[in-house]
Amino acid sequence: MMVENAAVVITGFDLMKTSDGFQEFYGAVGMKTCLDPLHSVAARPTVDGAKNSPVYEAVNKESRKNFFIGMHNEFVGTRAPRAAAFCCFKPAETGGEFLIADGRAMFRDLDTDLVARLSDRSIRYSVMELPFFSWIDNLPDFLQETAMGAIRGLASAAINAKVDFSVDLLWGQGGYDNTKMLQARAPSQPAIVRHPVTGEPTWFCNVHSHSSKLRKDREAIYGAERFEDGASQINKSDMYFGDDAQISDADLEEMDRVTMKNVQFIKMSQGDVVLLDNYKCMHGRNVFDGTRKHGVAWFEGWEGEEEMVAAAKPTP
């Protein structure tokens, strides 16, 4: 059912009102847990605080309540879980809906010329910004290039030793004051992929969450992003064509329009679970007020998946 429909909403059960019950549920339906895709980059907190717990905190922080989490598939570098289950342990008093959108519908609804451009040129994400180098502008001109080369080399070595995918560092300017920064960009990748079981073409592109323009546009609705601490400053993202060229505002607005056309807002209650296919279903989160406690488990697959692949009919 999950593969056919992209996501399944399970509601009305007491079992999943606790982390232990949630784990019992997804074990009973044959889901195979995997590591958090963020584990090589950062340690996502777990719901119960235990280091080896398979149930991680969703984005529940009060400091991020006015941050609309754009629609995305879960992946970091080359690491993408096959499926995920999101569980509500406590709903927010207001808002905080879990958002889903079918990537197959996204593919069908997008402007065909845009699909062609994205297919021909691929996409590339900026996954990190290091905005700490305004002091370089105060150096004598003959020293600036030498300093920038040395800093870029040291930072590149440090970052690539930490993550399990290759990144390139490019100099640029960012923020409201055009501060000199280093931007880390992941390898280029397709925006549309074939589903690993059914072979259907599906949108697998995180532009809605990663585009700095689209996030900036949402600030007019929800208020400014609270990028206040060092970690939040570093974790800013953006998206480009695979050749590092800028994507036009018109193309970004078309992707935003089609995304929001396909978004479904799921108001979850305690014990509700959304089980989703990470390759067919994007997810996000609405802004909220109050206290929100949601968790997530990631899966590398499920019992019987190999048989489903063998029985699948080819998709044109």
Secondary structure, 3 states (H helix, E strand, C coil): CHHHHCEEEECCCCHHHCHHHHHHHHHHCCEEECCCCCCCCCCCCECCCCCCCCCEECCCCHHHCCCCEEEECCCECCECCCEEEEEEEECCCEECCEEEEEHHHHHHHCCHHHHHHHHHHCEEEEEEEECCCHHHHHCCHHHHHHHHHHHHHHHHHHHHHHCCCCCEEEEEEECCCCEEEEEEECCCECCEEECCCCCCEEECCCHHHHCHHHHHHHHHHHCCCCCCCHHHHHCCCEEEECCCCCCCHHHHHHHHHHHHHHCEEECCCCCCEEEEECCCEEEEECCEECCCEEEEEEEEEECCHHHHHHHCCCCC
